[in-house]
Amino acid sequence: MSDRFVDGFPPENDPLVLQNAADEFAKVRKDEALRNLTISINGVEYDANTNGQLNMSAVGSVANWQFNLQMVSYLKTIPNPSPDLQGFIAVQSAIYKKIYKDTHVNWKGTDNKMHNVQVESILEALYGSMKSKEDILHKSAEVDLDV
């Protein structure tokens, strides 16, 4: 055993022990900072940790899907479109169908079985779950106010 060990342990001021403790402390501080990360935009303070980013990403995904859906729906309502516009509408409709309706993924349901589902169905489920979460959080806020 090395001469630097006392009773089989390195002394408290051993540089290796001190460096390991400093590294662990830095890791704990970094993890805590990431867990508590927030960002303020337009007067609203947002959780910007991993869960907050996932929630924001979900909102962005639903917004993009809704934009594409509304764009295709709107284009189909244009009365007497020119031949060029008819072509554009057909292309946009085909793209939407290809991406959201014809693209399927295997998804494990709450029944623990695999299901082959459309991307559109996943986005509908995501949107529905966001609305349900909003309802729960709103009801929770009302209960908190009454306490």
Helices and strands as residue ranges (DSSP letters): H 15-35, E 38-41, E 44-47, H 50-75, H 83-96, I 97-101, E 104-108, E 114-118, H 119-146
